[in-house]
Amino acid sequence: MLEAYSPTGLGFFLYFPSRAQRSGPLRLFVEAAKELATHAL
């Protein structure tokens, strides 16, 4: 939609509320996603 603002690199992007509002399950999901993404590269 907004090509001028789209990222040029490949990757995964997660959008979520500020850290103060992060729930336990969301924190665990983000950590697991980071680990999987690191091993996938």
Number of C-alpha atoms within 10 A of each C-alpha: 5 5 7 7 7 8 9 8 6 6 8 8 6 6 5 9 8 7 8 6 9 12 11 8 9 12 12 12 12 13 12 12 14 13 11 11 12 9 8 7 6
